[in-house]
């Protein structure tokens, strides 16, 4: 009997691996119960924890995960016995973002409705989180990128660790910083948002705390202790949750060579009106300072999609003047343009070059900044068609920030 159970266990694990982890498209019949393994739930006292659970792909988000998170969070918000909610990731990541390889295949297969559903499900959850009525703690112990920042930053508390790696690397794959990034990045100090959104370069957990992306910082080995303390709380009071987090929190020291130490330089270079002027300014500083940081930043900008750079800059600048719901509705239009619109070839080419063939040689269209017209950028911000519906968010029922 023991061997039979072991065999059945291996079959189930292999089934889940093939569906949810190793690849997203196969002929295997998958049940709703299988899909629910992508978001696990832990309950203790008056708290609930959602666990993003696709560790072999760094917990990349799927449409079903968006729907399941919405359902769980709505139920928890309405349950008077639940005081606060947490979210964490399985394995070495919190969440690396949306499952862009699956989106790539959907685009190649000609499945626009499935692409719409993907963005709608995740953006709707992000809005729910940003307007959530109960305290929320996101434990960012590992890779936190792209859509992973979207399903965590709008919550009440974000705990970074020495293992946290934050980035919004969409321009490097021919896309734009989305999932609320134009709101989150635009509210960072100085021109840090422009830098992160355009370059997609990484910052550490200590740097996240320094700029406000994280509210608390602890060493990764202390995460289980912090979780245990939180699970023992019987409260719905955010100040009580915060006091518990502060008992575990530590002082973080960003590296002296990191971007947080260069706020003045960011203001000098990234405050310009155009991407061309930003690059020119960086080149002047690189020649003057012989600074490795300037050279690395320039190299990354020149590797990214020219159209994506111009779109990202405009998106972040618009985000400074918009609420979260306005940013998400606009980003939804942009994401459909980027995946199924006339310029969607850049996304396919970027994913192909970075993640499929891995030749690191994308052929962008247009190939240079000077060939990106204002009309191209304007079109990226418009609906696919005059009758294309916008993202439907419950803005009359839930007040946005």
N, C-alpha and C positions, 0 to 999 in steps of 0.2 A: 504493500500500500504506500509505503514511504517513497518508493521509486516512482510509482504512478503519479503521486502528488508532485514530485519534483519535475517529472516530465511535463505535466500540465502547467506548472508554473513557468517552465522555460518556454512553452508554446505561447502562453499569454504575454510574457515579456517580449518575445520575438514579434508577436503581433503588434504590440504597442510601439516597439522600436521601429518597425517597418512603416507604420502609419504616421505616428506623431513625431518621430525623431529623425530617422535617416532620410526619409523622403516624404513628400507631401502628396504625391499622386501615385496611386497604385490601384490594382483591381481588387484588393482585399476589402471585404465587407466589414465595416466598422460600426459598432453600436454606439448609442449616446453615452453609455457607461464608459466605453473606451475613451471617448472624447473628454469626458469629465476628468480623466486622469491628468489632463493638461493644466487644470487648476485644482489643487487639493485644498482641503479645509482642515484646520485645527481649531478646536474650541477649548477654552479654559476659563472657568469663572464667568465673568461678564464680557470677555473679549473673544473675538474671532480673528483668525489669521488665514488669508488667502495665500497659497503657495504656488507660484508660477513653476510649472513642472515639465519642462522639456530640456533637461540639462545638456544632452549632447549637441543641441543647437542653441545653447546659451539662453534657453527659455524664450526663444523668439515667439512673438505674438501671432495668433491666428484669429480668424473670424470667430470661431467657436469660443475662444478664450475671451474675446470682447463681450459676447453675449452672456457667457457664464459669469463673468465678473459683474456685469450689470445686474443679473438676477440675484446673485449672492448679496451684493451691496445694498440693493433695494430692500431685500428681505431683512438684512441686518439693521438697516436704518429704521425700519418699521417695528422691529422687535424691541419692546421696552426692557427686556432682560439683558440686552447687549449694550454695553456702555461705550466701547471703542473698538476700532478695527485696525488690523495690521496687515502688511503685505511683505513678502520676502520671496526669494528665488531659490530653486534647488541647485545644488552643485556650486560651481565656481563663479556663477553670474547671478546678478539680480535679473536683468533682462537686456539682451543685446538689441532690442527693437522689434519692428515688424518682421514677419517672415518674408523677406524680399525675394528669396529664391522661389517661393510659392507664387508670389505676385508675378515674377518673371514668367513662370510657366503659364499662369492664367492669361497673361498678355499674349504670349506666343500662341496659345490655344484659342484666342478670341473669345474670352469670357468677361465682357465688360460688366455685366450685372454682378458677378461674383466679386469683381474689384470694387464696385460701388459698395457692396455689402461689407467688405473688409474694412474700408475706411469709416463707413457709417457706424459699425459696431464698436470700433475702438475709440473714435472721436466722441461718440455718445457716452462711453464710459468715462473718458477723460473729463467731460463736462460734469457728469455725475460726481466724480471725485472732487472736482474744483468747487462744487456747491454742496458738498456733503455736510450733513447736520451733526455728525458725530466726530470726535477726534480720530485722526488717522495717523498711523506710524508706518512709514516705508523704511525697511532695513536694506540699505543699498550696499550690501557686503559682496562686492565683486563688480563685474562689468555692468555698467548702466549707460546705455547708448540709445540714440534715436527714440523710438516709441517707448522704450523703457524709461526714459526721462519723462515722457508724457503721462504715464500711468503712475507716477510717483511725486513729481514736483508740485502738482496742484494741491496735494494733501497737506494736513496740518504740520506734521513733523517728518523730516527726512534725516535718517541717521547714516552718515558715511563712515567708512573705516579705512585702514591702511591698505585694504585690498580693492577699494573702489576706484574704478576707472570711468570717468565721465567723458562723453563726446556726442556731438551731433554731426556725424560724418556723411550726410546725404549728398553734398555737392560732389564728393569724390565718386559717386555712382550715378551722376547725372540726374539727381532729384533735388529736392529742396528741404530744409529743416521743417518738419511738420509735427503733428501730434501735439500741438500747442506750443511748439518751440518758438514761434514768432512772438508769443506773449511772454514766455519764460525768459528767453534770451534778451529781449528788449528791455526788461526791467532790471538787468544786472548793472553793476557800477560802470560808469564811463562807457567805453566802447568795447567792453569785454564781450558783449553779445554779438556784435559784428564779427569780432575775431573768431569766436567759437563757431558761429553759424557759417561763415565763409570758408574757414580752413578745415573744420571738422577735427582739429587736433585735440588731443586728450589733456585732461587735467586730473589731478589726484583728489582723493577725499579731503585732504587738508585744504586744498585750494577751493573745493566746493564749499567748505565751511566758511572760508575767508570771504567769499563773494556772496554768500547767502543762498546758494543752491541747496546746501545742507543746513539743518538747524542744529545738529549735534554731531560729534565725532567721538568714536571709541576705537580701541584696538580690536581686530577681528576675533582674537581669542576670548574677548570679553562679551561677544555677542550672545552666547548661550546664557550667561549670567543676567544680562540685560533683559533677554526674552523671559526668563523665569520670573524676574521681578515684575515685569509688565503683566504677565499672566496671573499673578497673585493679586492684582489690583481689582477692587470692586468699585468702579467709578465711571461716570460719563463726563467728568470735569476735566477739560483740557489742561488746567493748571496742575492737577494732580498727576496726570500723565507726564507733563513736562518736568515736574519735580523728580519723578522716578527716572526719567531719561538723564537728567542733570546729575544724579547720583553716580551714574556710570560714565558720564561724559569726561573727556580729557581735552586738554589744550592741544591744538594742532599747529604745527609749524610748517608752513609751505616752504618748499625749497627756494633757496636764494636765486636760482636760475629760472624759476617758473614764471609764468605769464602774470601771476598776481602781483609780482614785484615790478611789473612794467606798465602799470596803469597809465602813467604819463605818456609813455611811448605809444600805447594803443590810442590814446586821445589824439596824438599828433598824426598818426598814420591812418587810423580807421574812421576818422570823423569826416572824411571827404565825401563829396556827393556821389562819386562814381567809383566803380571797381578799378578803372584805369588809373585814377588819381591815387587810390589807395596803394596800388602796386608801385607807381612811380615814387611815392613817398617812402615806401619800404626799401626800394632800391637805393634811394639817396641815403637813408639811414644805414643800410648794409655797407655801402661804400665808405661812409664816414666812420662807422663804429667797428667795422670788421667783425660784426656780431653774428655768432652762429645761429642765434634765435631768429634774427631777421632773415638769414639765408634759408633756414628751414621753413619759415612761414611763406616766403616767396615761392619756394619750390612746391609747396603744397597747393598754393593758389594756382600755379601754372599747370598742375596736374589735374585740376578739377574742371568740370564742364563749364565753359564760358557762359552759356545761357543760365546754368544753375547759379553761378556766382551773382549775376545781375538780378536774378529772381530772388535769391536769398537776401541780398542787401535791401531790396525794396520791401520784402516781406517783413523783415525785422524792423525797419524804419516805420512801416505802417502799424506794426504791433504795439509800438510805444503809445499810440493814440487810440487803441482799441481795447475792449474788454475781452475776457477769455472766450466767450461765446462768439463774438465777432471774429476773433482770430481763427477759431476752429471752423466756422462757416466758410471763411475765405480760404483757409488751407484745404478744406474739402474740395472746393472748386479747383484749386491749384493741383491737388493730388490727382484728380481725374484727368486734368490736362496733361500732367506728367506721366500718367500710365496709359491712357487711351486716347489722348488728344493728338493733334498733328505733330507735336514735338516729342512724343513719347519714345521715339527711337533712342534718345539719349539715355533713358533709364535702362532699356534693354541692353544697350551697348556697355553701359557702366557696370551692370551686374554681370554681364558676360565676361568682361575683362578682369573684374576684381574677384568674382566668386565662382564662375562656371569654368571658363578656360584658364583663368588666372594668368593671362599673358601680360597683365598690367599695361596694356597698350590700347586704351579705348580711342575710337575715332569719333570725336565729338562733332555735332552738327548744330550750329556753325562751329568751325574749328578754332576760331579766335574771337576775342572780345570785340574787336572792331567790326566784325561781321554780324554781331548780335544787334538787331534793330530794336527800336522802341516798340514797334508793333508786335514783335515776338514776345517781348516782356509783357506788354499789355494783354495779349491774348492768353498768356499763361495765368493771368488773374481773372479771366472771364469764365462764364459757364460754357460747357461744351456746345450747347445749343441754346437758342432763346427759350426753349421749353424745358430745359434740364432743371429739375427741382434742386433747391439748396438743401444742405444738411438740416434736418428737422430736429431742433433742440427744444426742450421744454422751458424756454426762457421766461414764459409768463408764470410758471410754477416754481422755478428755482432761480434765485437771484445770482447773477454772475458777478465775478470780481473784475 
